[in-house]
Amino acid sequence: MGIKVKAVERQLKVGKDAGKYRFMMQAEIYNTLSAQKVIHEAAVRSGISEGALSAAWDAIGLVVKAWATEGHSIAIPGLGRMRFGVRASTVDDVNKVSTSLITSRRVIFSPSVEIKDELKETAINITCYDRDGKIVKRVTSTDPGNIEDPEDSNTPSGGGNTGGGGNPGGGISTD
């Protein structure tokens, strides 16, 4: 199995190429799995009852919310780490520092090495559609599988905090 991506030919509405057609890619989302489906599948694979897993799932969710709001980075076994952060504008004077500088709150997820390796090794299958919705090409990945890592500014795939921490308003990212 691989990641399915579709490239659809669309007319650009803005920018220097407005009016021109370009192929735009996006990952196809199959569907959203419910917590109950995940719990059921985990019960089948582990031999632990669905009731026990459901109670643990709910308890873990409560603990993650409580500890993340206290400023902790939370380990999610087998997946990575999650924490809360903010994006904020910069000021030149400490007297101008206030909560109004915060442009957004965010959830920051840092995947584990194992998850990144899995993604790197997963094939990507692209289906190209012309502007009329007709399939015109299919492509299977041969790329090196670079993984974006927002915490590593030297990531070859363009990850990292550029342009003021990735804040379109030019501020810094404060995590």
N, C-alpha and C positions, 0 to 999 in steps of 0.2 A: 504494500500500500504506500502511497505517497501523498504529499500535499497537493491538492488540486488548486490551480490558479486559472483564472480566465483573463484573457486580454481582449478587451472590447474596443472596437474602433469608434471613437466619439469625436465630435467636433468641439474644439476648444472654444470657450466663451470669453475668456479674458487672457491678458498677457500679450507678449510680442507675437505669439503664434495664433492669436484669436482668429477663428474662421477656418483654420487648418484642421485636418483630421489626424489624430494620433491614437495609437493603441495604448490603452490604460490597463494596467494589471491590478488584480486584487485577488486575495485568497478567497476561495469559496468556503463558506461555513455550511456544514452539512445540517446540523441542528444543535440546539443546546441540550445537553444531557441534564436531566433533573437530578437533584441530590439523591432521591429515592432510587433511581436507576444505578447511580454510582455505588450507593450502599449495597444494593442487591448484588451487583457484579463483584464487589469486594467480599461479600459474604460467601458467594460461590467459590471464589478463588482462595479464601482464607480458612473456611470452615467455621468462622465465627458467626453467631446468629445475627440476623438483620436487626433485631431489637437492640442488641449490645452495640453493634456498629452505629446504629442511628443515635443512640444515647451518647456515644463517644464523639460522633460527628458534631452533634449539637454542643457538647461541652467544649470541644476544641474551638469551635466558632466563637463561643462566648469568651474563652480565654484569649484568643487572638485579638478580638476587639478590645478587651480590657487592657491587655499589655501593650498593644500597638498605640493606644491612645495615651499611654504613660511614657511613650518615647522609646520603647524597646524594638529591636529588630527581631522578628519571630522566625525561627526555623520551621519550615514546612517539610517534614521528612520525605526524602526522595525527590523533592522538587526545587527547593532553594530557600530564599529568605524574603520576608515581606516587611516593609516598614512604611510609616507615613512620612510625608515631607511637604514642603511648600515651594512654590515659585514666587519670587518677589522682585520688585524693582529696586534699583540702587539709589542711594542719596549720598550727597557729599558732606552732610552735617548730621551728627548724632541727634540733634534736636528735632530733625525731620523724620526720625525713625518712628514708625507707628504701624499698627496692623493694617492700615489702609494701603501699605506697600505690597501686601500679599495679593498676588494676582490669581492664584489658584492653590488649592490643596490637592495633594495627589497620593496615590498608593504606588509605592516603588517595589517592584518585584525583581530580585536578582536570582536568576536560575542557577541551579547547581551545575557543576561540570558535567555530570552524567546527562542531564537534560539537554545541555548545549551540544554534547557529543551526539545524542540521539537525533537532534534537529539537524546537525551537520551531515549525518549519514542518511537522512530521509530524502528520497527522491522528490523532485518537484515536477509535476506534469502540467503543462500549460496548454490550454485550448484557446485558439484565436478565433474571434468572431468578427466578421466585417460589420459595417454600419447597418446592414439589413438583417443581422442575426444569423447569418450563414457561417458554418465552420469553414475556415480557410486554411488552418494549419494546426498541427499538434506537435508539441516539443517536450522532450524529457530532459531534465537537467543534466548538465555536465560541468556545472560550476564547481568551484572549490568548497562551497558550503560555508562561506564566511558567516559568522554569527555576530550580530550587533550586540555590543556590551556597553550600556550607557555609563557604566562606572569606569571604563577604560578608554581614555581619550586617544589611544594609539590603535584602536580597532581598525583593521583594514577595510571594513565594510562601511565606514562612515559613522560609526557610533560615537558616543562621547558628547560632551557638553561644549558645543560651539555656539558662536553668536550670543554670548551672554547666558550660557547655561541652557540653551535651547528655548529660552523664553522669547516668543515673537515680539514682545514689547521691549526687548533689550535688557531685561533685568538679569539678576543672577539666580541660580537655582540653589536654594538653601535646604539641605536635607537634614 
